[in-house]
Amino acid sequence: MTVHEFSPGVNSNQLIDGTQVVDLFWADPLGGATDDYDLFVLDSAGTTIKGFSTSPQNGTQDPFEEVATPPFGNYMTPAPGDIIVIVRTGGRSVALHVESFGESTLQFSTNGATHGHNGGANTQSIAASYWNSGHGGLHFFNANAVTERSAPTVRVEPSLMLTAPRLLQATLSSPPTVGILLQKPDFTGADGVTTRTPGFNPFFGTSAAAPHVAGVAAPRSLG
């Protein structure tokens, strides 16, 4: 059993604002994870386990663990200052990505958090930019675009990502031998769009920007 070091000599990562959900991904194939990692959330003193996820990964599961509040998990009374601990119970040391859902921030973090289908070598991922930012002389679809964070706390500004075919990815300053480096995202689109869905007018985030871009790029009928 090995505990992950978030920084030299530091084996935990503090949740600055508290959160309802903590997710852990790592660079194994979807549906074929053989490296086994477990995820724990403890109180600020590190003496009480407040939530945990210890699913086995032995070759047929996804490389994923999640600690969440009921009814989706066992994470009790989230609070600022809780700490995240990652344990490797078997397999190799591979690229990791940990994130907190919503606007929570971590003591140790890196720019960029694209993973899953958004990080495929043959897919196009979309960053979100506020629709009104163009009034300041910036433009949505070039290197000057001001991109936003989007739930679950995904930093969508362009940065180098570690990925491989069908692998989840993580941002690392010194990537291991697993995977290849890709530049993501591929495009930026405006959010703050108008919809007819109750509660989503205006609609923000990459969930709004991606269909907005898809609509602009879709072939239009001449009839």
URPE-V376503 format. One record per residue. N is the residue number from 0. RES is the residue in three letters. PSI is psi in degrees with one decimal (none if undefined). NEAR is the number of other C-alpha atoms within 12 Angstrom. D_FIRST is the distance of its C-alpha to the first C-alpha in whole Angstrom. Layout:
BEGIN
n = (N;N)
res = (RES;RES)
psi = (PSI;PSI)
near = (NEAR;NEAR)
d_first = (D_FIRST;D_FIRST)
END
This chain:
BEGIN
n = (0;1;2;3;4;5;6;7;8;9;10;11;12;13;14;15;16;17;18;19;20;21;22;23;24;25;26;27;28;29;30;31;32;33;34;35;36;37;38;39;40;41;42;43;44;45;46;47;48;49;50;51;52;53;54;55;56;57;58;59;60;61;62;63;64;65;66;67;68;69;70;71;72;73;74;75;76;77;78;79;80;81;82;83;84;85;86;87;88;89;90;91;92;93;94;95;96;97;98;99;100;101;102;103;104;105;106;107;108;109;110;111;112;113;114;115;116;117;118;119;120;121;122;123;124;125;126;127;128;129;130;131;132;133;134;135;136;137;138;139;140;141;142;143;144;145;146;147;148;149;150;151;152;153;154;155;156;157;158;159;160;161;162;163;164;165;166;167;168;169;170;171;172;173;174;175;176;177;178;179;180;181;182;183;184;185;186;187;188;189;190;191;192;193;194;195;196;197;198;199;200;201;202;203;204;205;206;207;208;209;210;211;212;213;214;215;216;217;218;219;220;221;222)
res = (MET;THR;VAL;HIS;GLU;PHE;SER;PRO;GLY;VAL;ASN;SER;ASN;GLN;LEU;ILE;ASP;GLY;THR;GLN;VAL;VAL;ASP;LEU;PHE;TRP;ALA;ASP;PRO;LEU;GLY;GLY;ALA;THR;ASP;ASP;TYR;ASP;LEU;PHE;VAL;LEU;ASP;SER;ALA;GLY;THR;THR;ILE;LYS;GLY;PHE;SER;THR;SER;PRO;GLN;ASN;GLY;THR;GLN;ASP;PRO;PHE;GLU;GLU;VAL;ALA;THR;PRO;PRO;PHE;GLY;ASN;TYR;MET;THR;PRO;ALA;PRO;GLY;ASP;ILE;ILE;VAL;ILE;VAL;ARG;THR;GLY;GLY;ARG;SER;VAL;ALA;LEU;HIS;VAL;GLU;SER;PHE;GLY;GLU;SER;THR;LEU;GLN;PHE;SER;THR;ASN;GLY;ALA;THR;HIS;GLY;HIS;ASN;GLY;GLY;ALA;ASN;THR;GLN;SER;ILE;ALA;ALA;SER;TYR;TRP;ASN;SER;GLY;HIS;GLY;GLY;LEU;HIS;PHE;PHE;ASN;ALA;ASN;ALA;VAL;THR;GLU;ARG;SER;ALA;PRO;THR;VAL;ARG;VAL;GLU;PRO;SER;LEU;MET;LEU;THR;ALA;PRO;ARG;LEU;LEU;GLN;ALA;THR;LEU;SER;SER;PRO;PRO;THR;VAL;GLY;ILE;LEU;LEU;GLN;LYS;PRO;ASP;PHE;THR;GLY;ALA;ASP;GLY;VAL;THR;THR;ARG;THR;PRO;GLY;PHE;ASN;PRO;PHE;PHE;GLY;THR;SER;ALA;ALA;ALA;PRO;HIS;VAL;ALA;GLY;VAL;ALA;ALA;PRO;ARG;SER;LEU;GLY)
psi = (131.9;133.7;133.6;138.1;115.0;-26.0;155.3;118.2;2.3;116.2;18.5;162.2;123.5;138.4;108.7;-41.6;-0.1;161.7;161.7;-23.0;137.0;128.1;146.2;127.5;155.4;168.2;69.1;159.5;142.3;131.9;10.1;36.3;126.7;-11.5;125.2;114.5;148.1;153.9;133.3;145.2;124.4;165.6;172.2;-24.9;-12.2;21.4;-15.8;126.1;118.3;-15.7;152.5;158.0;115.2;39.1;143.8;147.4;104.0;23.1;-13.8;-1.7;169.2;152.3;77.9;134.0;145.2;133.1;122.3;159.4;158.4;148.9;6.4;-7.3;-163.0;18.1;107.7;133.1;67.4;144.6;147.7;139.0;-12.8;152.5;146.7;134.6;132.6;130.0;129.4;115.2;-10.3;154.4;-158.0;168.5;114.5;176.1;134.6;153.2;122.6;139.6;153.1;139.7;135.7;-146.3;9.8;146.0;155.8;151.4;-41.9;121.6;168.0;155.4;136.6;136.6;28.3;132.8;173.7;-146.7;-22.8;-20.2;15.2;148.3;-26.4;17.4;160.7;118.5;150.7;129.4;158.0;138.6;135.5;133.5;-29.4;-3.0;-19.5;-20.9;-18.6;11.9;1.5;160.8;146.1;-36.2;30.9;-173.7;-13.2;-0.7;138.3;105.4;160.7;169.4;146.4;139.7;142.3;100.5;55.8;117.0;116.1;5.6;148.1;132.4;161.8;133.0;146.3;126.8;173.1;166.2;122.7;22.3;141.1;156.7;162.7;155.4;127.4;145.1;-32.0;84.2;144.1;-172.6;-13.2;127.3;-178.7;163.2;131.6;152.3;116.9;150.6;175.5;-32.1;162.3;135.7;159.0;140.2;-162.2;32.6;163.0;133.1;167.6;4.2;125.2;133.9;-3.6;42.4;100.2;166.4;126.0;171.1;178.5;-24.6;-27.7;-39.7;-40.4;-50.4;-28.0;-47.5;-40.8;-39.1;-38.2;-37.3;-15.3;141.5;141.2;139.4;140.2;-7.6;none)
near = (15;17;23;28;19;25;15;9;10;17;21;32;36;35;34;22;21;34;34;33;42;47;37;41;37;48;45;40;30;26;19;22;30;27;34;37;44;36;42;41;49;32;27;23;16;19;12;18;24;32;35;32;32;26;25;24;28;20;18;18;20;29;42;40;36;34;38;29;24;15;11;16;23;23;31;25;23;31;24;24;25;38;39;49;38;39;31;31;22;21;22;22;26;34;36;46;42;50;45;40;28;23;23;29;30;29;25;24;28;28;25;34;43;49;44;31;23;33;38;28;27;16;20;21;33;39;44;42;40;32;30;19;22;19;12;13;12;18;21;29;25;19;18;18;28;30;37;35;30;33;24;27;30;38;38;40;33;32;26;29;42;40;41;29;25;28;37;40;45;44;41;32;17;15;22;22;16;26;29;26;28;30;29;35;37;29;32;37;41;38;35;25;27;19;16;10;10;9;10;16;14;19;26;30;34;38;28;31;35;31;26;29;27;21;14;13;12;10;8;9;5;4;3)
d_first = (0;4;7;10;13;16;18;18;17;16;13;15;18;21;24;27;29;27;27;27;24;21;20;17;18;17;18;18;22;23;23;21;17;15;12;10;9;10;13;14;17;18;21;22;22;18;19;19;17;20;19;16;15;13;15;14;14;15;18;21;20;20;17;18;17;19;20;23;26;28;29;27;24;23;23;25;28;26;27;28;25;22;19;16;13;10;7;6;5;7;10;11;11;14;17;16;19;19;22;24;27;30;31;28;27;24;24;22;24;25;28;28;26;28;26;26;30;31;29;31;33;36;36;38;36;38;38;40;42;45;48;50;48;51;53;52;53;49;49;47;46;46;43;45;44;42;39;37;34;34;32;29;29;29;31;33;35;35;32;30;27;25;25;26;28;27;23;23;23;22;24;22;24;23;22;20;21;21;24;27;29;31;33;33;35;38;41;42;44;45;44;46;48;50;50;51;48;49;46;45;49;48;44;42;38;37;38;42;42;41;43;46;45;45;49;50;49;50;53;56;59;63;65)
END
